[in-house]
Amino acid sequence: MKQNSRQPLVSMTGICKSFPGVVANDCVDLELYSGEVLALLGENGAGKSTLMNILCGLYRPDAGEISVRGQRVHIGGPRDAQELGIGMVHQNFKLVDTMTVLENIILGMKNVGFVPDMKKIREKVLELSETYSLKVDPDASVWQLSVGEQQRVEILKLLFRNAEILILDEPTAVLTPQESNELNKVVHRMRSEGKSAIFITHKMEEVMTFSDRVMVLRKGKVVAGVNTASTSPKELARLMVGREVLFEIEKKPFAPGKPILEMQNVCALDDRGLPALKDVSIQIREGEILGIAGVAGNGQRELAEVITGLRKATSGSVKISGKDLTNAKPIQVINAGVSHIPQDRSQVGAVGDLSVASNLAMKEYRKKPLSVAGFLFPKQITLLAKRLIESFNIATPSPETRVKFLSGGNVQKTILAREITACKNLLIAVYPSRGLDVGATESVRRQLVAQREEGRGVLFISEDIDELEQVADTIAVMCDGTIMAVLPAGTADEETLGLLMAGVRPSNLESGATHESGV
């Protein structure tokens, strides 16, 4: 890699950090220069987020030094980092649920006054929201927002604070292609102003588009550093996981069977009592993957929750394998063979204070061999956990490790292992590959295709158009709680899908366009 003769803006030297049973960072060196974007790559659990949490003041290193603008610094907390011009958009959000968007954006700031001018702050936030296409209600409480909307708040918070050193952890996961392009323009404009960014992502095309240099971590150590212009997505994937990664998923020809899921004219409200689903009608058949495309916050979460019994439909019907399960209890939906990978893995998908083994057994603990007449058999639970840990490559010190000590990607793998294994009929997968490295993403996609080829139906919600085109048989686009169009995956181009996701119907598509299944 070409050596830079300039003084680094940020220098991290010999950084070490350990957690119980895990060495997250093992003598890591990192340099970031003014006016550049550094992409940080690595498998789940490789230590990327830990390293950045040290730089932004959430963790303190066990060893090593940090220098900013040539001066050695001690970053004892987030406020120290903020005063140094360092801001981070976290993958796991740092927001207060009971506070509003505006209150979260100014929380901890010194220069807003003892009694902040909320009208002026609101105007600036709305201006930033409009400029960067980050739509969010500034007066809504965070608990009322979808995961995608919460991530937009994190981005707005960083923009509001005028950070000069930006750490972006999967920032485009909930953006349309057009919005990702806008963010790219923002990052490059900031770069031209001398600001710098460290960009954590698992999307290889974003690495090639956003970054100037790439640093690859594996098992807590730096294994490579290259100039972006001199590498390729295939080479970066190999450096990340230590093997060749196939970017194409082989599927048998699409041959759907009988309907598994039938939704007719379903309406539902969001947490604020506002319409979230508006006359939604979809159908999924045996051996079919129906992809749902759309920017987070347009009804995808509510759609999944209505099907799984977590949210009441105000009208319409939901049938699974011909049985009416409209507003059924979640246990009834589970007994009908439905599995659910939720979008919020920390609050809904897993219990952080329970062990990996307990989380893996949550769908099967009522049955033999894990229990008889209400009595659990810990040895059988451990055997199940060990099998799933190996099959899904979950990086955990032991089955008894509490889930909250795992990396975000490995928490997601734990949920995937439990839900995919328990699926008998229909799999509801909401952003299942979000936060996963390229190798794990490849595995998830293969698992979804395997469910399809075993005759099950899959509702696959994603904002990654490339992923939807590769995995899904048909794609339904949601915007503002309605189905804009349903298209065969092979005919859905990125521009058309992006426009539909943004609420613009291309002139070549008629209202209510459907595919051959008769949705």
C-alpha positions in Angstrom: 0.0 0.0 0.0 1.3 3.4 -0.9 2.7 5.2 2.2 1.3 8.6 3.1 4.0 11.1 4.0 1.6 13.5 5.7 1.0 13.5 9.5 -2.1 11.4 10.3 -5.2 13.2 11.5 -5.9 10.2 13.8 -3.4 7.6 14.8 -4.2 4.5 16.9 -1.2 2.5 17.9 -1.0 -0.9 19.6 -4.7 -0.9 20.6 -5.7 -3.9 22.7 -9.1 -4.7 24.2 -10.5 -7.9 25.7 -13.8 -9.0 27.0 -14.7 -12.2 29.0 -13.4 -15.0 26.9 -12.8 -12.8 23.8 -9.8 -10.8 22.5 -11.6 -8.1 20.5 -8.5 -6.0 19.4 -5.0 -7.5 19.4 -2.4 -4.7 19.0 -4.2 -2.9 16.2 -2.6 0.1 14.4 -4.8 2.5 12.4 -4.1 5.8 10.6 -6.6 8.2 9.2 -5.6 11.2 7.1 -7.3 14.5 6.5 -9.7 14.5 3.6 -9.9 10.7 3.2 -12.4 7.9 3.7 -11.1 4.7 5.3 -13.2 1.6 4.9 -12.9 -0.8 7.8 -13.8 -4.4 6.9 -13.9 -7.7 8.8 -16.1 -10.6 9.7 -18.6 -10.4 12.6 -16.7 -10.3 15.8 -13.5 -9.2 14.1 -13.2 -6.2 16.4 -14.3 -3.3 14.0 -17.0 -1.8 16.3 -14.9 -2.3 19.4 -12.0 -0.4 17.8 -14.4 2.5 16.8 -16.1 2.5 20.2 -12.6 3.1 21.7 -12.0 6.0 19.3 -15.4 7.6 20.2 -15.0 7.1 23.9 -17.4 4.4 24.8 -14.6 1.9 25.6 -11.2 2.4 27.1 -8.4 0.3 25.6 -6.4 -2.1 27.8 -3.3 -1.0 26.0 -2.2 1.4 23.2 -2.1 5.1 22.4 -4.4 7.5 20.4 -3.2 10.7 18.8 -5.4 13.3 17.1 -3.9 16.1 15.0 -0.4 15.0 16.1 -1.2 15.3 19.8 -1.6 12.3 22.1 -5.0 12.3 23.7 -6.9 10.6 26.4 -10.5 9.9 25.3 -12.3 9.1 28.6 -15.8 9.4 27.3 -18.1 10.4 24.4 -17.9 14.1 25.4 -14.1 14.0 25.1 -14.5 12.5 21.6 -17.1 15.2 20.6 -14.7 18.0 21.7 -12.1 16.5 19.5 -14.5 16.6 16.6 -15.2 12.8 16.5 -18.7 11.6 15.9 -20.1 8.1 15.4 -23.2 6.7 13.8 -23.5 3.4 15.8 -24.9 0.1 14.5 -26.6 -0.4 17.9 -28.2 3.0 18.5 -27.3 5.3 21.4 -30.7 6.9 21.8 -33.1 7.5 24.7 -36.4 5.8 23.8 -38.6 8.0 25.9 -37.2 11.3 24.5 -38.1 13.0 21.2 -35.9 13.1 18.1 -35.0 16.7 18.8 -34.2 16.0 22.4 -31.9 13.1 21.4 -30.1 15.2 18.8 -29.1 17.9 21.4 -28.6 15.5 24.4 -25.3 16.2 26.0 -24.4 19.3 24.0 -23.0 22.2 26.0 -23.6 25.0 23.4 -27.4 24.9 23.2 -28.0 26.9 26.4 -29.6 26.0 29.7 -33.0 26.5 28.0 -32.5 25.4 24.4 -34.3 27.3 21.6 -36.3 24.3 20.4 -37.9 26.2 17.6 -34.5 27.1 16.1 -33.2 23.6 16.7 -36.2 22.1 15.0 -35.8 24.4 12.0 -32.1 23.3 11.6 -33.0 19.6 12.0 -35.7 19.9 9.4 -33.3 21.6 7.1 -30.7 18.8 7.5 -33.4 16.2 7.1 -34.5 17.8 3.8 -31.0 18.4 2.5 -29.9 14.8 3.1 -33.2 13.0 2.4 -33.3 11.6 6.0 -37.1 11.8 6.6 -38.1 11.6 10.3 -40.6 13.3 12.5 -38.6 15.6 14.8 -41.3 15.6 17.4 -41.8 11.8 17.6 -40.5 9.8 20.6 -37.7 7.4 19.6 -39.7 4.4 20.9 -42.3 5.2 18.2 -39.8 5.0 15.4 -38.7 2.0 13.3 -35.1 0.8 13.4 -34.4 2.5 10.1 -35.9 5.8 11.3 -33.7 5.6 14.5 -30.6 5.2 12.4 -31.6 8.3 10.5 -31.8 10.1 13.8 -28.2 9.0 14.6 -27.0 10.4 11.2 -28.8 13.7 11.8 -27.3 13.9 15.3 -23.8 13.7 13.8 -24.6 16.2 11.1 -26.1 18.6 13.6 -22.9 18.5 15.7 -20.6 19.3 12.8 -18.2 16.4 13.5 -15.0 16.6 11.5 -14.0 12.9 12.0 -17.0 10.7 11.2 -17.3 7.1 12.1 -20.1 5.5 10.0 -21.1 2.0 11.1 -23.4 0.5 8.4 -25.0 3.9 7.7 -26.7 3.0 4.4 -28.4 -0.2 5.6 -31.8 1.6 5.6 -31.5 3.9 2.6 -32.7 3.7 -0.9 -30.1 3.6 -3.7 -30.9 7.2 -4.4 -30.4 8.2 -0.7 -27.2 6.2 -0.6 -25.9 8.1 -3.6 -26.9 11.4 -1.7 -25.0 10.2 1.4 -22.0 9.4 -0.9 -22.1 13.0 -2.2 -22.3 14.3 1.4 -19.2 12.2 2.4 -17.3 13.4 -0.6 -18.2 17.0 -0.1 -17.1 16.8 3.6 -13.9 15.1 2.3 -13.2 18.1 0.0 -13.5 20.3 3.1 -10.7 18.4 4.8 -13.0 16.3 7.0 -12.4 12.5 7.2 -14.5 9.4 7.7 -14.1 5.8 8.8 -16.7 3.7 7.0 -17.7 0.3 8.4 -19.8 -1.7 5.9 -20.3 -5.2 4.5 -21.4 -4.0 1.1 -18.5 -4.3 -1.2 -19.8 -2.0 -3.8 -20.0 0.7 -1.1 -16.4 0.1 -0.2 -15.4 0.7 -3.8 -17.6 3.8 -4.2 -17.0 5.5 -0.8 -13.5 4.8 0.3 -9.9 5.8 -0.6 -8.2 3.1 1.5 -9.3 -0.2 3.1 -8.2 -1.9 6.3 -9.2 -5.5 7.0 -9.5 -7.0 10.4 -9.7 -10.7 11.2 -10.0 -12.1 14.7 -8.9 -8.8 16.2 -5.8 -8.3 14.1 -5.0 -6.3 11.0 -4.5 -8.7 8.1 -4.4 -6.2 5.2 -4.3 -2.6 4.2 -4.8 -1.6 0.6 -5.7 1.3 -1.6 -9.2 0.9 -2.8 -8.2 1.6 -6.5 -5.8 -1.4 -6.4 -8.2 -4.0 -5.1 -11.6 -5.7 -6.0 -14.7 -6.9 -4.1 -13.7 -10.5 -4.7 -10.2 -9.9 -3.2 -11.6 -8.0 -0.2 -14.1 -10.7 0.5 -11.3 -13.3 0.4 -9.2 -11.2 2.8 -12.2 -10.8 5.2 -13.1 -14.5 5.6 -10.0 -16.3 4.5 -11.6 -18.1 1.6 -13.3 -17.4 -1.8 -16.8 -16.1 -1.4 -19.4 -16.8 -4.2 -21.6 -13.7 -4.9 -24.1 -15.7 -6.9 -26.7 -18.0 -5.3 -27.8 -21.0 -7.4 -31.6 -21.6 -7.3 -33.8 -24.2 -8.9 -36.3 -22.9 -11.4 -39.2 -21.1 -9.8 -42.1 -23.6 -9.5 -44.5 -22.4 -6.8 -47.2 -24.6 -5.3 -50.3 -23.9 -3.1 -50.7 -20.6 -1.3 -49.2 -20.5 2.2 -49.8 -16.9 3.1 -52.8 -14.9 1.9 -53.4 -11.4 3.0 -56.4 -9.5 1.7 -57.0 -5.7 2.2 -55.1 -5.6 5.6 -55.0 -2.4 7.5 -53.1 -1.7 10.7 -52.0 1.2 12.9 -48.5 2.0 14.1 -47.5 2.7 17.7 -48.7 6.3 17.4 -52.1 5.2 16.2 -51.5 6.3 12.7 -52.2 4.2 9.6 -49.2 1.9 8.9 -50.8 -0.6 6.5 -53.3 0.5 4.0 -55.3 -2.2 2.2 -52.2 -4.5 1.8 -52.9 -7.7 -0.2 -50.1 -10.2 -0.9 -49.7 -13.9 -1.5 -46.9 -16.3 -0.9 -46.9 -19.8 -2.3 -45.0 -23.0 -1.5 -41.5 -22.7 -2.8 -41.7 -18.9 -3.2 -39.6 -16.1 -1.8 -41.5 -12.8 -1.9 -39.1 -9.9 -1.3 -40.4 -6.7 0.3 -38.5 -3.6 -0.8 -38.8 -0.3 0.8 -37.1 2.3 3.1 -37.6 1.4 6.7 -40.6 3.0 8.4 -43.0 2.4 5.5 -44.9 -0.4 7.0 -42.6 -3.4 6.8 -42.3 -3.9 10.6 -46.1 -3.7 11.0 -46.6 -6.1 8.1 -44.4 -8.7 9.8 -46.0 -8.1 13.2 -49.6 -8.5 11.8 -48.7 -11.8 10.3 -47.0 -13.1 13.4 -49.7 -12.0 15.8 -47.6 -9.2 17.4 -49.9 -6.4 16.1 -53.7 -6.3 15.5 -55.1 -5.7 12.1 -57.9 -3.2 12.1 -59.4 -4.8 9.0 -58.7 -7.4 6.3 -57.8 -11.0 6.7 -54.6 -13.1 7.2 -54.7 -16.8 6.2 -51.8 -19.3 6.6 -52.2 -22.6 4.7 -55.9 -21.8 4.3 -56.5 -21.3 8.0 -57.8 -17.9 9.1 -55.3 -16.5 11.6 -56.3 -12.9 11.5 -55.3 -11.4 14.9 -54.3 -14.8 16.3 -52.1 -15.0 19.3 -48.3 -15.4 18.6 -48.3 -19.0 20.0 -51.0 -19.9 17.5 -49.0 -18.5 14.7 -45.9 -20.4 15.9 -47.9 -23.6 16.1 -48.9 -23.0 12.5 -45.3 -23.4 11.5 -44.3 -19.8 11.2 -40.9 -18.5 12.2 -40.0 -14.8 12.6 -36.6 -13.1 12.3 -37.5 -9.6 13.7 -35.9 -6.3 12.6 -34.9 -5.4 16.2 -32.7 -8.2 17.4 -31.8 -6.7 20.8 -35.3 -5.8 21.9 -37.4 -8.5 20.2 -35.2 -11.2 18.8 -33.0 -12.1 21.7 -32.7 -11.8 25.5 -29.3 -10.4 26.3 -29.2 -11.6 29.9 -29.9 -15.2 29.0 -27.3 -17.6 27.6 -26.8 -18.4 23.9 -28.2 -21.9 24.7 -31.3 -20.6 26.3 -31.9 -18.2 23.3 -31.4 -21.0 20.8 -34.0 -23.2 22.7 -36.8 -20.6 22.9 -38.8 -22.1 20.0 -38.3 -25.8 21.0 -38.3 -25.8 24.8 -42.0 -26.9 25.0 -41.3 -30.1 23.1 -39.3 -33.3 23.5 -36.4 -33.9 23.8 -35.8 -30.5 25.5 -38.7 -31.0 28.0 -41.3 -33.4 29.2 -44.4 -32.3 31.1 -42.9 -28.9 31.7 -39.6 -30.2 33.0 -36.5 -28.9 31.1 -33.5 -31.0 30.4 -30.4 -28.8 30.4 -28.1 -31.4 28.8 -30.5 -31.7 25.8 -30.6 -27.9 25.5 -26.8 -27.7 25.5 -26.6 -30.4 22.9 -29.0 -28.5 20.7 -27.0 -25.3 21.2 -23.7 -26.9 20.3 -25.1 -28.3 17.1 -26.6 -24.9 16.1 -23.4 -23.0 17.1 -21.4 -25.2 14.8 -23.9 -25.2 11.9 -24.4 -21.4 11.9 -20.8 -20.5 12.9 -21.8 -18.5 15.9 -18.6 -17.0 17.5 -19.2 -17.5 21.3 -16.8 -18.6 24.0 -19.4 -21.2 25.1 -23.1 -22.1 25.0 -23.5 -20.6 28.4 -22.1 -17.2 27.4 -24.8 -14.5 27.8 -26.0 -13.1 24.5 -25.3 -9.5 25.4 -21.5 -10.3 25.3 -21.7 -11.3 21.6 -21.0 -9.0 18.7 -24.1 -7.7 16.9 -23.5 -10.0 14.0 -23.3 -13.1 16.2 -26.5 -12.1 18.1 -28.1 -12.1 14.6 -26.7 -15.5 13.8 -28.2 -16.8 17.1 -31.6 -15.6 16.1 -31.2 -17.0 12.5 -30.2 -20.4 13.8 -33.2 -20.6 16.1 -35.8 -19.4 13.6 -34.6 -21.2 10.5 -34.3 -24.5 12.4 -37.8 -24.1 13.8 -39.5 -23.1 10.5 -42.1 -25.7 9.3 -44.2 -23.6 7.0 -43.5 -19.9 6.5 -40.4 -17.9 7.4 -40.8 -14.1 8.0 -37.3 -12.7 7.6 -36.9 -9.0 8.4 -33.5 -7.6 7.3 -31.9 -11.0 8.2 -28.5 -10.1 6.8 -28.3 -6.6 8.3 -24.9 -6.2 10.1 -23.6 -9.5 8.9 -20.2 -9.9 7.1 -20.0 -11.0 3.5 -19.4 -14.7 4.4 -22.3 -14.8 6.8 -24.5 -12.9 4.4 -23.8 -15.6 1.8 -24.8 -18.3 4.3 -28.1 -16.5 5.2 -29.0 -16.2 1.5 -28.4 -19.9 1.0 -30.5 -20.7 4.0 -33.4 -18.7 2.6 -33.1 -20.4 -0.7 -32.9 -23.8 1.1 -36.2 -23.0 2.8 -37.8 -22.2 -0.6 -36.5 -25.4 -2.1 -37.9 -27.5 0.7 -41.3 -26.1 -0.3 -41.7 -23.5 2.4 -42.7 -19.9 1.8 -40.4 -17.0 2.7 -41.4 -13.3 3.2 -38.0 -11.6 2.8 -37.9 -7.9 3.9 -34.7 -6.0 2.8 -33.6 -2.6 1.6 -30.7 -4.1 -0.4 -31.9 -4.2 -4.0 -29.0 -6.4 -5.1 -29.9 -8.9 -2.4 -33.6 -8.9 -3.3 -32.8 -9.4 -7.0 -30.5 -12.3 -6.2 -32.6 -14.2 -3.6 -36.3 -13.3 -4.2 -38.6 -14.8 -6.9 -40.9 -11.8 -6.8 -40.5 -8.3 -5.3 -43.2 -6.2 -3.8 -42.3 -2.5 -3.1 -43.8 -0.8 -0.1 -44.1 3.0 0.4 -46.2 4.7 3.0 -48.0 1.5 4.0 -49.1 0.6 0.5 -47.9 -1.9 -2.1 -46.7 0.2 -5.0 -46.1 -2.7 -7.3 -45.2 -6.5 -7.4 -42.7 -7.5 -10.0 -40.9 -10.6 -11.0 -37.4 -10.3 -9.6 -35.7 -10.9 -12.9 -37.4 -7.8 -14.5 -37.0 -5.4 -11.5 -34.1 -3.0 -12.2 -32.5 -0.9 -9.5 -33.7 2.5 -10.8 -37.3 1.4 -11.0 -37.3 -0.2 -7.6 -35.5 2.9 -6.1 -38.1 5.2 -7.5 -41.0 3.0 -6.2 -39.3 2.9 -2.8 -39.3 6.7 -2.8 -43.0 6.8 -3.7 -42.6 7.6 -7.4 -44.3 5.3 -9.8 -42.4 5.2 -13.1 -44.6 5.9 -16.2 -44.1 2.4 -17.6 -45.8 0.9 -14.5 -49.5 1.0 -14.1 -51.1 1.4 -10.6 -51.5 -1.9 -8.9 -49.1 -3.7 -11.2 -48.9 -7.4 -10.2 -47.1 -10.6 -11.1 -48.2 -13.9 -12.3 -49.3 -15.3 -9.0 -52.3 -13.0 -8.9 -51.2 -10.9 -5.9 
